[in-house]
């Protein structure tokens, strides 16, 4: 059987993706909070205008972190720890375009504390959130992909 005839990769289940996601959320939080504290920002001083900027900064850091890590290595710290990888639908390595589109929809997928992403994954039944659908990507177990 040739690579062209190979079965498509199987998506990793939510029970494995969730702790990987939570670890990545911790990484992003540390990437935002650490520098903010070093610059003298204090959470109790975040009134509505500053809260908006803090949220936008966190979203920008999350976008760049996931975009670059997934594009360059197919994984993030959270995914690596839990044995996951992001690939193109056909199991080949993730392209910049795929990573960009996947992560551009992170804000929509993240609505309602990621309930949109979870609902879409469960309703679609193919392991894809909106970002995966747009980027033609899939989160899989790292040991089950073509190199």
Buried (B, 14 or more C-beta within 10 A) or exposed (E): EEEEEEEEBEBBEBEBBBEBBEBBBEBBEEBBBEEBEEEEEEEEEBEEEEEEEBEEBBBEBBBEBBBBBBBEBBBBBBBBEBBBBBBBBEBBBBBEEBBBBBBBBBEBBBEEEBEBBBBBBEEBEBBBBBBBBBBBBBBBBBEEBEE
